[in-house]
Amino acid sequence: MSRARRLADEAIEKYAIMSGDFALSSGARSDTYVDCRAAMLKDQAAFSLYLWEELNRYRNAAPVATGTSGALMLGLIGWGYLWNPKGHGVEWSPRPAKGTSVVLFDDVVTTHGTLDRLRAACEAAGLVVAGEVVLYDRREKASGVDRRP
């Protein structure tokens, strides 16, 4: 594990993980909520370093994300494409050219649903998905997620 990843993990553990009873966007219930936005705002340097390190693994690929957390991740590194699935009139900001190689960015993965929708949107736009970067994968943690609706 790289130093950048350790710093990001430490910030997540310190600032992002909350206990309680939460309904997740996936429909699952959990006794743990992970809000990486709080951690990214508290330790921007750690996340910027980690995101750049991960992005450099995918040479010539542009980051693409969705949602508030995704926008924050792109803001930390200063560039990329944001996909808006809510249809507020702007689907892409800015619109990537067909054939662009992209890396999908997501903060927290529970069911992989957001990344699946993002991948489908990228492929529908004619983009080439080179890989994924995730800050916190709940599937790899003993997080107490109940996947039943």
C-alpha atoms as an extended CHARMM CRD file, in Angstrom:
* protein
*
       149  EXT
         1         1  MET       CA              0.0000000000        0.0000000000        0.0000000000  PROA      1               0.0000000000
         2         2  SER       CA              1.3500000000        3.3920000000       -0.9670000000  PROA      2               0.0000000000
         3         3  ARG       CA              1.8970000000        6.2530000000        1.4450000000  PROA      3               0.0000000000
         4         4  ALA       CA             -0.8210000000        8.2390000000       -0.3600000000  PROA      4               0.0000000000
         5         5  ARG       CA             -3.3220000000        5.3980000000        0.0880000000  PROA      5               0.0000000000
         6         6  ARG       CA             -2.4530000000        5.0860000000        3.7930000000  PROA      6               0.0000000000
         7         7  LEU       CA             -2.9890000000        8.8320000000        4.2900000000  PROA      7               0.0000000000
         8         8  ALA       CA             -6.3550000000        8.6930000000        2.4900000000  PROA      8               0.0000000000
         9         9  ASP       CA             -7.4090000000        5.6450000000        4.5410000000  PROA      9               0.0000000000
        10        10  GLU       CA             -6.4240000000        7.3960000000        7.7730000000  PROA      10              0.0000000000
        11        11  ALA       CA             -8.5080000000       10.4360000000        6.8230000000  PROA      11              0.0000000000
        12        12  ILE       CA            -11.4910000000        8.2160000000        5.9630000000  PROA      12              0.0000000000
        13        13  GLU       CA            -11.2290000000        6.3990000000        9.2850000000  PROA      13              0.0000000000
        14        14  LYS       CA            -10.9070000000        9.6740000000       11.1920000000  PROA      14              0.0000000000
        15        15  TYR       CA            -13.4730000000       11.8790000000        9.4160000000  PROA      15              0.0000000000
        16        16  ALA       CA            -15.8120000000        9.8230000000        7.2350000000  PROA      16              0.0000000000
        17        17  ILE       CA            -17.1420000000        6.8160000000        9.1440000000  PROA      17              0.0000000000
        18        18  MET       CA            -20.2350000000        7.2350000000       11.3110000000  PROA      18              0.0000000000
        19        19  SER       CA            -22.2490000000        4.7150000000       13.3300000000  PROA      19              0.0000000000
        20        20  GLY       CA            -26.0440000000        4.5830000000       13.5870000000  PROA      20              0.0000000000
        21        21  ASP       CA            -28.9410000000        3.3070000000       11.4950000000  PROA      21              0.0000000000
        22        22  PHE       CA            -28.7100000000        4.4860000000        7.9020000000  PROA      22              0.0000000000
        23        23  ALA       CA            -30.6790000000        3.9150000000        4.6970000000  PROA      23              0.0000000000
        24        24  LEU       CA            -28.1560000000        3.8690000000        1.8540000000  PROA      24              0.0000000000
        25        25  SER       CA            -28.8660000000        5.1340000000       -1.6640000000  PROA      25              0.0000000000
        26        26  SER       CA            -28.7390000000        1.5000000000       -2.8210000000  PROA      26              0.0000000000
        27        27  GLY       CA            -31.7790000000        0.7490000000       -0.6520000000  PROA      27              0.0000000000
        28        28  ALA       CA            -29.7120000000       -1.2870000000        1.7890000000  PROA      28              0.0000000000
        29        29  ARG       CA            -29.6320000000       -0.4960000000        5.5150000000  PROA      29              0.0000000000
        30        30  SER       CA            -26.3980000000       -0.2090000000        7.4290000000  PROA      30              0.0000000000
        31        31  ASP       CA            -25.1120000000        0.5010000000       10.9060000000  PROA      31              0.0000000000
        32        32  THR       CA            -22.2260000000        2.3740000000        9.2590000000  PROA      32              0.0000000000
        33        33  TYR       CA            -22.2850000000        5.4150000000        6.9940000000  PROA      33              0.0000000000
        34        34  VAL       CA            -19.2260000000        6.5480000000        5.0570000000  PROA      34              0.0000000000
        35        35  ASP       CA            -19.1620000000       10.1890000000        3.9440000000  PROA      35              0.0000000000
        36        36  CYS       CA            -15.9000000000       10.6710000000        2.0760000000  PROA      36              0.0000000000
        37        37  ARG       CA            -16.8070000000       14.3010000000        1.3290000000  PROA      37              0.0000000000
        38        38  ALA       CA            -16.0420000000       15.1920000000        4.9490000000  PROA      38              0.0000000000
        39        39  ALA       CA            -12.6830000000       13.4300000000        4.8040000000  PROA      39              0.0000000000
        40        40  MET       CA            -11.7730000000       15.0120000000        1.4510000000  PROA      40              0.0000000000
        41        41  LEU       CA            -12.5540000000       18.4860000000        2.7880000000  PROA      41              0.0000000000
        42        42  LYS       CA            -10.5530000000       17.9050000000        5.9790000000  PROA      42              0.0000000000
        43        43  ASP       CA             -7.4850000000       16.4400000000        4.2580000000  PROA      43              0.0000000000
        44        44  GLN       CA             -7.4190000000       17.6850000000        0.6810000000  PROA      44              0.0000000000
        45        45  ALA       CA             -3.6870000000       17.0850000000        0.3050000000  PROA      45              0.0000000000
        46        46  ALA       CA             -3.9500000000       13.3630000000        1.1070000000  PROA      46              0.0000000000
        47        47  PHE       CA             -6.7810000000       12.7920000000       -1.3500000000  PROA      47              0.0000000000
        48        48  SER       CA             -5.2270000000       14.9190000000       -4.0930000000  PROA      48              0.0000000000
        49        49  LEU       CA             -2.0250000000       12.9130000000       -3.8060000000  PROA      49              0.0000000000
        50        50  TYR       CA             -3.8800000000        9.5900000000       -3.8170000000  PROA      50              0.0000000000
        51        51  LEU       CA             -6.1400000000       10.4960000000       -6.7610000000  PROA      51              0.0000000000
        52        52  TRP       CA             -3.1940000000       11.6980000000       -8.8590000000  PROA      52              0.0000000000
        53        53  GLU       CA             -1.2710000000        8.5430000000       -7.9820000000  PROA      53              0.0000000000
        54        54  GLU       CA             -4.1970000000        6.3530000000       -9.0800000000  PROA      54              0.0000000000
        55        55  LEU       CA             -4.8810000000        8.3820000000      -12.2130000000  PROA      55              0.0000000000
        56        56  ASN       CA             -1.2310000000        8.0220000000      -13.2580000000  PROA      56              0.0000000000
        57        57  ARG       CA             -1.7390000000        4.2410000000      -13.3930000000  PROA      57              0.0000000000
        58        58  TYR       CA             -3.9860000000        4.8800000000      -16.4120000000  PROA      58              0.0000000000
        59        59  ARG       CA             -1.8110000000        6.8520000000      -18.7810000000  PROA      59              0.0000000000
        60        60  ASN       CA             -3.6430000000        9.2750000000      -21.0580000000  PROA      60              0.0000000000
        61        61  ALA       CA             -7.0120000000        8.6100000000      -19.4000000000  PROA      61              0.0000000000
        62        62  ALA       CA             -9.2060000000       11.4000000000      -18.0800000000  PROA      62              0.0000000000
        63        63  PRO       CA            -11.1020000000       11.0900000000      -14.7970000000  PROA      63              0.0000000000
        64        64  VAL       CA            -14.9040000000       11.0290000000      -14.9630000000  PROA      64              0.0000000000
        65        65  ALA       CA            -17.2480000000       11.0720000000      -11.9810000000  PROA      65              0.0000000000
        66        66  THR       CA            -20.8470000000       11.7460000000      -10.9730000000  PROA      66              0.0000000000
        67        67  GLY       CA            -22.5270000000       13.4440000000       -8.0450000000  PROA      67              0.0000000000
        68        68  THR       CA            -21.3040000000       15.8120000000       -5.3570000000  PROA      68              0.0000000000
        69        69  SER       CA            -18.5150000000       13.5600000000       -4.1180000000  PROA      69              0.0000000000
        70        70  GLY       CA            -17.3450000000       12.9620000000       -7.6590000000  PROA      70              0.0000000000
        71        71  ALA       CA            -17.2990000000       16.6880000000       -8.3360000000  PROA      71              0.0000000000
        72        72  LEU       CA            -15.2160000000       17.1900000000       -5.2010000000  PROA      72              0.0000000000
        73        73  MET       CA            -12.7890000000       14.4500000000       -6.2850000000  PROA      73              0.0000000000
        74        74  LEU       CA            -12.3820000000       16.1120000000       -9.6880000000  PROA      74              0.0000000000
        75        75  GLY       CA            -11.9670000000       19.4920000000       -8.0100000000  PROA      75              0.0000000000
        76        76  LEU       CA             -9.1260000000       18.1610000000       -5.8890000000  PROA      76              0.0000000000
        77        77  ILE       CA             -7.1150000000       17.2520000000       -8.9670000000  PROA      77              0.0000000000
        78        78  GLY       CA             -8.3430000000       20.1820000000      -11.0230000000  PROA      78              0.0000000000
        79        79  TRP       CA             -9.8320000000       18.5140000000      -14.0770000000  PROA      79              0.0000000000
        80        80  GLY       CA            -12.0270000000       15.7990000000      -15.5170000000  PROA      80              0.0000000000
        81        81  TYR       CA            -15.5830000000       15.1930000000      -16.7030000000  PROA      81              0.0000000000
        82        82  LEU       CA            -18.7170000000       15.1790000000      -14.5740000000  PROA      82              0.0000000000
        83        83  TRP       CA            -21.7400000000       13.1370000000      -15.6410000000  PROA      83              0.0000000000
        84        84  ASN       CA            -25.1090000000       14.3300000000      -14.3530000000  PROA      84              0.0000000000
        85        85  PRO       CA            -27.6400000000       11.4870000000      -14.2520000000  PROA      85              0.0000000000
        86        86  LYS       CA            -30.4510000000       13.6700000000      -12.9060000000  PROA      86              0.0000000000
        87        87  GLY       CA            -31.2350000000       15.3660000000      -16.1990000000  PROA      87              0.0000000000
        88        88  HSD       CA            -31.0610000000       19.0050000000      -15.1410000000  PROA      88              0.0000000000
        89        89  GLY       CA            -30.3950000000       19.9490000000      -18.7430000000  PROA      89              0.0000000000
        90        90  VAL       CA            -26.6410000000       19.3150000000      -18.7080000000  PROA      90              0.0000000000
        91        91  GLU       CA            -25.6990000000       15.6710000000      -18.9770000000  PROA      91              0.0000000000
        92        92  TRP       CA            -21.9150000000       16.1750000000      -19.2990000000  PROA      92              0.0000000000
        93        93  SER       CA            -19.8130000000       18.9680000000      -17.8810000000  PROA      93              0.0000000000
        94        94  PRO       CA            -17.8120000000       19.4330000000      -20.0490000000  PROA      94              0.0000000000
        95        95  ARG       CA            -18.7420000000       17.0120000000      -22.8380000000  PROA      95              0.0000000000
        96        96  PRO       CA            -15.8940000000       14.6020000000      -23.6040000000  PROA      96              0.0000000000
        97        97  ALA       CA            -15.0300000000       13.7870000000      -27.2180000000  PROA      97              0.0000000000
        98        98  LYS       CA            -15.9510000000       10.3390000000      -28.4980000000  PROA      98              0.0000000000
        99        99  GLY       CA            -13.0720000000        7.9220000000      -28.1460000000  PROA      99              0.0000000000
       100       100  THR       CA            -11.6910000000        9.6250000000      -25.0260000000  PROA      100             0.0000000000
       101       101  SER       CA            -10.1150000000        7.1560000000      -22.6000000000  PROA      101             0.0000000000
       102       102  VAL       CA            -11.5300000000        7.6520000000      -19.0940000000  PROA      102             0.0000000000
       103       103  VAL       CA            -11.1220000000        6.3770000000      -15.5470000000  PROA      103             0.0000000000
       104       104  LEU       CA            -14.2720000000        6.1870000000      -13.4250000000  PROA      104             0.0000000000
       105       105  PHE       CA            -14.0030000000        7.8860000000      -10.0060000000  PROA      105             0.0000000000
       106       106  ASP       CA            -16.3300000000        7.0550000000       -7.0950000000  PROA      106             0.0000000000
       107       107  ASP       CA            -16.0180000000        7.7300000000       -3.4050000000  PROA      107             0.0000000000
       108       108  VAL       CA            -17.9520000000        4.8510000000       -1.7940000000  PROA      108             0.0000000000
       109       109  VAL       CA            -19.0340000000        1.5670000000       -3.3850000000  PROA      109             0.0000000000
       110       110  THR       CA            -21.7500000000       -0.5190000000       -1.7700000000  PROA      110             0.0000000000
       111       111  THR       CA            -23.3890000000       -2.4480000000       -4.6140000000  PROA      111             0.0000000000
       112       112  HSD       CA            -21.3840000000       -1.0780000000       -7.5910000000  PROA      112             0.0000000000
       113       113  GLY       CA            -24.6170000000        0.4370000000       -8.9570000000  PROA      113             0.0000000000
       114       114  THR       CA            -23.2780000000        3.9880000000       -9.3920000000  PROA      114             0.0000000000
       115       115  LEU       CA            -20.1740000000        2.7640000000      -11.1950000000  PROA      115             0.0000000000
       116       116  ASP       CA            -22.2980000000        0.4970000000      -13.4110000000  PROA      116             0.0000000000
       117       117  ARG       CA            -24.5240000000        3.4600000000      -14.3970000000  PROA      117             0.0000000000
       118       118  LEU       CA            -21.4730000000        5.6650000000      -14.9330000000  PROA      118             0.0000000000
       119       119  ARG       CA            -19.8040000000        3.0070000000      -17.0900000000  PROA      119             0.0000000000
       120       120  ALA       CA            -22.9920000000        2.6350000000      -19.1780000000  PROA      120             0.0000000000
       121       121  ALA       CA            -23.2200000000        6.4290000000      -19.6390000000  PROA      121             0.0000000000
       122       122  CYS       CA            -19.5720000000        6.6130000000      -20.6910000000  PROA      122             0.0000000000
       123       123  GLU       CA            -19.9250000000        3.7720000000      -23.1580000000  PROA      123             0.0000000000
       124       124  ALA       CA            -23.1480000000        5.3140000000      -24.5530000000  PROA      124             0.0000000000
       125       125  ALA       CA            -21.2090000000        8.5550000000      -25.0920000000  PROA      125             0.0000000000
       126       126  GLY       CA            -18.5490000000        6.6530000000      -27.0470000000  PROA      126             0.0000000000
       127       127  LEU       CA            -15.8930000000        6.8090000000      -24.3330000000  PROA      127             0.0000000000
       128       128  VAL       CA            -13.3750000000        4.0550000000      -23.5880000000  PROA      128             0.0000000000
       129       129  VAL       CA            -13.3670000000        3.0410000000      -19.9060000000  PROA      129             0.0000000000
       130       130  ALA       CA             -9.8000000000        2.2280000000      -18.8370000000  PROA      130             0.0000000000
       131       131  GLY       CA            -10.5090000000        1.4870000000      -15.1630000000  PROA      131             0.0000000000
       132       132  GLU       CA            -12.0010000000        2.5750000000      -11.8550000000  PROA      132             0.0000000000
       133       133  VAL       CA            -10.7300000000        4.4380000000       -8.7930000000  PROA      133             0.0000000000
       134       134  VAL       CA            -12.6780000000        4.0140000000       -5.5400000000  PROA      134             0.0000000000
       135       135  LEU       CA            -11.9000000000        5.6400000000       -2.1950000000  PROA      135             0.0000000000
       136       136  TYR       CA            -13.8480000000        3.2170000000        0.0250000000  PROA      136             0.0000000000
       137       137  ASP       CA            -15.2850000000       -0.1480000000       -1.0260000000  PROA      137             0.0000000000
       138       138  ARG       CA            -17.8710000000       -1.3000000000        1.5230000000  PROA      138             0.0000000000
       139       139  ARG       CA            -17.8270000000       -4.7750000000       -0.0250000000  PROA      139             0.0000000000
       140       140  GLU       CA            -14.2370000000       -5.2140000000        1.1980000000  PROA      140             0.0000000000
       141       141  LYS       CA            -15.0090000000       -4.0000000000        4.7330000000  PROA      141             0.0000000000
       142       142  ALA       CA            -16.9010000000       -5.6300000000        7.5920000000  PROA      142             0.0000000000
       143       143  SER       CA            -19.3450000000       -2.7530000000        7.4810000000  PROA      143             0.0000000000
       144       144  GLY       CA            -22.5880000000       -4.3430000000        8.6510000000  PROA      144             0.0000000000
       145       145  VAL       CA            -24.4180000000       -3.7220000000        5.3800000000  PROA      145             0.0000000000
       146       146  ASP       CA            -27.7270000000       -5.5460000000        4.9750000000  PROA      146             0.0000000000
       147       147  ARG       CA            -28.2740000000       -5.7320000000        1.2180000000  PROA      147             0.0000000000
       148       148  ARG       CA            -31.9090000000       -6.7850000000        1.5540000000  PROA      148             0.0000000000
       149       149  PRO       CA            -34.3950000000       -3.9580000000        0.7620000000  PROA      149             0.0000000000
